[in-house]
Amino acid sequence: MRRIFLNGSMNIDGNTARLAKEVYQGLDYTHINLAEHHINQIGQDSGGQQDDFQKVIEQLIMADVIVIGTPVYWSSMTGYLKTFIDRFADALDAPLAGKRVFLLIQGTAPDDAIPYITNVIQHLCRRFRMNYMGLATNSKETTKLHNLMVNKKEKGR
Ligand SMILES: Cc1cc2nc3c(=O)[nH]c(=O)nc-3n(C[C@H](O)[C@H](O)[C@H](O)COP(=O)(O)O)c2cc1C
């Protein structure tokens, strides 16, 4: 089982990464920090230089479980994550079908951003026939998401 955490935060070990640790709860996973990769804006001329988009998408193709995490910046996902998602238009044949996708949204008052970010991730999942599994925004919800990930029934529910 190959598991990825795709971190859209500028902080590689910040609050978003903490939520990912809680969701995976001791399971092995590979941490991909978009802030540590150079990914061009869609349509941007990079003077013939390849960026890291292909490298990152190949890691997603190899994965079974993908946790996508983003802090809220200005009521939206981060630019790191949006830039990466826009670039999927360069990889419309990427074999991502069947992968399980879990979403983490981290903010001080994230409520206004949650519907928009969730919609984008669900749209991406539909287009690539990935299975959107659910969202966590805090520690209580990460526990539920972990149980869903490992298929554990919650006691008393
Ligand atoms: C540029 C910027 C804009 C932000 N805008 C919002 C916002 O609109 N709503 C919100 O709930 N939090 C906002 N925040 C707070 C972050 O989402 C929050 O601190 C989050 O925990 C950061 O996660 P990290 O530790 O992974 O970077 C903003 C933070 C930054 C740096």
The ligand as an SDF file (V2000), in Angstrom:
LIG
                    3D

 31 33  0  0  0  0  0  0  0  0999 V2000
   -1.5070   34.3770    3.4800 C   0  0  0  0  0  0  0  0  0  0  0  0
   -2.4070   33.7450    4.5170 C   0  0  0  0  0  0  0  0  0  0  0  0
   -3.7640   33.9090    4.4200 C   0  0  0  0  0  0  0  0  0  0  0  0
   -4.6130   33.2720    5.3290 C   0  0  0  0  0  0  0  0  0  0  0  0
   -5.9560   33.4010    5.1700 N   0  0  0  0  0  0  0  0  0  0  0  0
   -6.8060   32.6900    5.9660 C   0  0  0  0  0  0  0  0  0  0  0  0
   -8.2170   32.6960    5.7350 C   0  0  0  0  0  0  0  0  0  0  0  0
   -8.7220   33.3710    4.8500 O   0  0  0  0  0  0  0  0  0  0  0  0
   -8.9900   31.9250    6.5430 N   0  0  0  0  0  0  0  0  0  0  0  0
   -8.4640   31.1330    7.5370 C   0  0  0  0  0  0  0  0  0  0  0  0
   -9.2200   30.4140    8.1900 O   0  0  0  0  0  0  0  0  0  0  0  0
   -7.1310   31.1130    7.7910 N   0  0  0  0  0  0  0  0  0  0  0  0
   -6.2900   31.8620    7.0290 C   0  0  0  0  0  0  0  0  0  0  0  0
   -4.9350   31.8440    7.2420 N   0  0  0  0  0  0  0  0  0  0  0  0
   -4.4160   31.0500    8.3820 C   0  0  0  0  0  0  0  0  0  0  0  0
   -3.9000   29.6860    7.9760 C   0  0  0  0  0  0  0  0  0  0  0  0
   -4.8190   28.9630    7.1870 O   0  0  0  0  0  0  0  0  0  0  0  0
   -3.5910   28.8770    9.2380 C   0  0  0  0  0  0  0  0  0  0  0  0
   -2.6540   29.5720   10.0200 O   0  0  0  0  0  0  0  0  0  0  0  0
   -3.1170   27.5000    8.9640 C   0  0  0  0  0  0  0  0  0  0  0  0
   -3.1330   26.7600   10.1780 O   0  0  0  0  0  0  0  0  0  0  0  0
   -1.7140   27.4420    8.3940 C   0  0  0  0  0  0  0  0  0  0  0  0
   -1.3640   26.0810    8.1550 O   0  0  0  0  0  0  0  0  0  0  0  0
    0.1820   25.6330    8.0970 P   0  0  0  0  0  0  0  0  0  0  0  0
    0.7030   25.6350    9.5010 O   0  0  0  0  0  0  0  0  0  0  0  0
    0.1690   24.2900    7.4720 O   0  0  0  0  0  0  0  0  0  0  0  0
    0.8600   26.6580    7.2360 O   0  0  0  0  0  0  0  0  0  0  0  0
   -4.0740   32.4960    6.3840 C   0  0  0  0  0  0  0  0  0  0  0  0
   -2.6800   32.3710    6.4890 C   0  0  0  0  0  0  0  0  0  0  0  0
   -1.8610   32.9830    5.5840 C   0  0  0  0  0  0  0  0  0  0  0  0
   -0.3540   32.8100    5.6840 C   0  0  0  0  0  0  0  0  0  0  0  0
  1  2  1  0
  2  3  1  0
  2 30  2  0
  3  4  2  0
  4  5  1  0
  4 28  1  0
  5  6  2  0
  6  7  1  0
  6 13  1  0
  7  8  2  0
  7  9  1  0
  9 10  1  0
 10 11  2  0
 10 12  1  0
 12 13  2  0
 13 14  1  0
 14 15  1  0
 14 28  1  0
 15 16  1  0
 16 17  1  0
 16 18  1  0
 18 19  1  0
 18 20  1  0
 20 21  1  0
 20 22  1  0
 22 23  1  0
 23 24  1  0
 24 25  2  0
 24 26  1  0
 24 27  1  0
 28 29  2  0
 29 30  1  0
 30 31  1  0
M  END
$$$$
